[in-house]
Amino acid sequence: MAIYIVFDVETPNSANNRMSAIGISAIKDNKIVANYFSLVDPESEITPFVQKLTNISPKMVKTAPKFHELAKRVVEITEGTTLVGHNIDFDYRMLRQSFQRLGYDFKINSLDTIPLAKKLIPDEVSCSLGKLVKSLGIPLTNHHRAEGDARATLELFKLLISKDTENEIIQK
């Protein structure tokens, strides 16, 4: 079975494409084989709205590593895998743009849990991460934090794999 990287990032504001936190869980055969979670110094302002939403303050990221200090580890963990996330386009774009600023063209296969959930759990009213995992009984602690959202997305992905009787996820 392939290795999947369940991935989530937090951003300091909507105006730039930087990260203030990164969360990675690698799974193979439905077992966690690696975790990597870190605050990231976004080298930019964290808006009051985002501070309230994520509980990430400028003081917290002041001594956090900058993305270039984490980049090699991210490449090592993700190489040859598939990136999985809830609304993965957003997180993947943030990751690619962070690498582009370093002069590196980061490309990886990606898989979004939103369309998978819509197909495999069609009776769910909402596909927002918080509402979806709550209705499925999946714990979500530290919502809007990369680590908490990545852990909940990991459990959601495992549930989706178990419901994927036609092996669509694996074939993709």
FENRA-V863195 format. One record per residue. N is the residue number from 1. RES is the residue in one letter. OMEGA is omega in whole degrees, -180 to 180 (none if undefined). BURIAL is b if it has 24 or more other ideal C-beta (glycine too) atoms within 12 Angstrom, else e. Layout:
n->N res->RES omega->OMEGA burial->BURIAL
n->N res->RES omega->OMEGA burial->BURIAL
This chain:
n->1 res->M omega->-180 burial->e
n->2 res->A omega->172 burial->e
n->3 res->I omega->177 burial->b
n->4 res->Y omega->178 burial->b
n->5 res->I omega->176 burial->b
n->6 res->V omega->-163 burial->b
n->7 res->F omega->174 burial->b
n->8 res->D omega->175 burial->b
n->9 res->V omega->170 burial->b
n->10 res->E omega->-179 burial->b
n->11 res->T omega->-177 burial->b
n->12 res->P omega->180 burial->b
n->13 res->N omega->-178 burial->b
n->14 res->S omega->-175 burial->e
n->15 res->A omega->-180 burial->e
n->16 res->N omega->-177 burial->e
n->17 res->N omega->180 burial->b
n->18 res->R omega->-179 burial->b
n->19 res->M omega->172 burial->b
n->20 res->S omega->176 burial->b
n->21 res->A omega->179 burial->b
n->22 res->I omega->178 burial->b
n->23 res->G omega->-178 burial->b
n->24 res->I omega->169 burial->b
n->25 res->S omega->178 burial->b
n->26 res->A omega->177 burial->b
n->27 res->I omega->175 burial->b
n->28 res->K omega->-178 burial->e
n->29 res->D omega->178 burial->e
n->30 res->N omega->177 burial->b
n->31 res->K omega->178 burial->e
n->32 res->I omega->179 burial->e
n->33 res->V omega->177 burial->e
n->34 res->A omega->172 burial->b
n->35 res->N omega->175 burial->e
n->36 res->Y omega->-180 burial->b
n->37 res->F omega->180 burial->b
n->38 res->S omega->164 burial->b
n->39 res->L omega->-179 burial->b
n->40 res->V omega->174 burial->b
n->41 res->D omega->-176 burial->b
n->42 res->P omega->-178 burial->b
n->43 res->E omega->177 burial->b
n->44 res->S omega->-177 burial->e
n->45 res->E omega->170 burial->e
n->46 res->I omega->-176 burial->b
n->47 res->T omega->177 burial->e
n->48 res->P omega->178 burial->e
n->49 res->F omega->-179 burial->e
n->50 res->V omega->177 burial->b
n->51 res->Q omega->180 burial->e
n->52 res->K omega->-178 burial->e
n->53 res->L omega->-173 burial->b
n->54 res->T omega->-172 burial->b
n->55 res->N omega->174 burial->e
n->56 res->I omega->-177 burial->b
n->57 res->S omega->176 burial->e
n->58 res->P omega->179 burial->e
n->59 res->K omega->-179 burial->e
n->60 res->M omega->-176 burial->e
n->61 res->V omega->-178 burial->b
n->62 res->K omega->-179 burial->e
n->63 res->T omega->179 burial->e
n->64 res->A omega->177 burial->b
n->65 res->P omega->172 burial->b
n->66 res->K omega->-175 burial->b
n->67 res->F omega->-178 burial->b
n->68 res->H omega->178 burial->e
n->69 res->E omega->-179 burial->e
n->70 res->L omega->-169 burial->b
n->71 res->A omega->-178 burial->b
n->72 res->K omega->-180 burial->e
n->73 res->R omega->178 burial->e
n->74 res->V omega->178 burial->b
n->75 res->V omega->-180 burial->b
n->76 res->E omega->-178 burial->e
n->77 res->I omega->-172 burial->b
n->78 res->T omega->-175 burial->b
n->79 res->E omega->177 burial->e
n->80 res->G omega->-177 burial->e
n->81 res->T omega->173 burial->b
n->82 res->T omega->-180 burial->b
n->83 res->L omega->-179 burial->b
n->84 res->V omega->177 burial->b
n->85 res->G omega->176 burial->b
n->86 res->H omega->-169 burial->b
n->87 res->N omega->-172 burial->b
n->88 res->I omega->-179 burial->b
n->89 res->D omega->180 burial->e
n->90 res->F omega->-176 burial->b
n->91 res->D omega->180 burial->b
n->92 res->Y omega->178 burial->b
n->93 res->R omega->179 burial->e
n->94 res->M omega->180 burial->b
n->95 res->L omega->180 burial->b
n->96 res->R omega->-178 burial->b
n->97 res->Q omega->176 burial->e
n->98 res->S omega->177 burial->b
n->99 res->F omega->179 burial->b
n->100 res->Q omega->177 burial->e
n->101 res->R omega->178 burial->e
n->102 res->L omega->-180 burial->e
n->103 res->G omega->-178 burial->e
n->104 res->Y omega->179 burial->e
n->105 res->D omega->-177 burial->e
n->106 res->F omega->178 burial->b
n->107 res->K omega->-179 burial->e
n->108 res->I omega->174 burial->b
n->109 res->N omega->-180 burial->e
n->110 res->S omega->-177 burial->b
n->111 res->L omega->-177 burial->b
n->112 res->D omega->-179 burial->b
n->113 res->T omega->-179 burial->b
n->114 res->I omega->179 burial->b
n->115 res->P omega->177 burial->e
n->116 res->L omega->180 burial->b
n->117 res->A omega->179 burial->b
n->118 res->K omega->-179 burial->e
n->119 res->K omega->-173 burial->e
n->120 res->L omega->177 burial->b
n->121 res->I omega->-170 burial->b
n->122 res->P omega->-177 burial->e
n->123 res->D omega->-180 burial->e
n->124 res->E omega->-177 burial->b
n->125 res->V omega->-176 burial->e
n->126 res->S omega->175 burial->e
n->127 res->C omega->173 burial->b
n->128 res->S omega->-174 burial->e
n->129 res->L omega->-177 burial->b
n->130 res->G omega->-178 burial->b
n->131 res->K omega->-178 burial->e
n->132 res->L omega->-177 burial->b
n->133 res->V omega->177 burial->b
n->134 res->K omega->-179 burial->e
n->135 res->S omega->180 burial->e
n->136 res->L omega->179 burial->b
n->137 res->G omega->179 burial->e
n->138 res->I omega->-179 burial->b
n->139 res->P omega->176 burial->e
n->140 res->L omega->175 burial->b
n->141 res->T omega->-178 burial->e
n->142 res->N omega->177 burial->e
n->143 res->H omega->-176 burial->b
n->144 res->H omega->168 burial->b
n->145 res->R omega->-173 burial->b
n->146 res->A omega->-178 burial->b
n->147 res->E omega->-179 burial->b
n->148 res->G omega->-180 burial->b
n->149 res->D omega->178 burial->b
n->150 res->A omega->179 burial->b
n->151 res->R omega->179 burial->b
n->152 res->A omega->178 burial->b
n->153 res->T omega->176 burial->b
n->154 res->L omega->179 burial->b
n->155 res->E omega->176 burial->b
n->156 res->L omega->-180 burial->b
n->157 res->F omega->177 burial->b
n->158 res->K omega->177 burial->b
n->159 res->L omega->179 burial->b
n->160 res->L omega->177 burial->b
n->161 res->I omega->-179 burial->b
n->162 res->S omega->179 burial->e
n->163 res->K omega->-176 burial->e
n->164 res->D omega->-176 burial->e
n->165 res->T omega->180 burial->e
n->166 res->E omega->178 burial->e
n->167 res->N omega->178 burial->e
n->168 res->E omega->-178 burial->e
n->169 res->I omega->-179 burial->b
n->170 res->I omega->-179 burial->e
n->171 res->Q omega->-180 burial->e
n->172 res->K omega->none burial->e
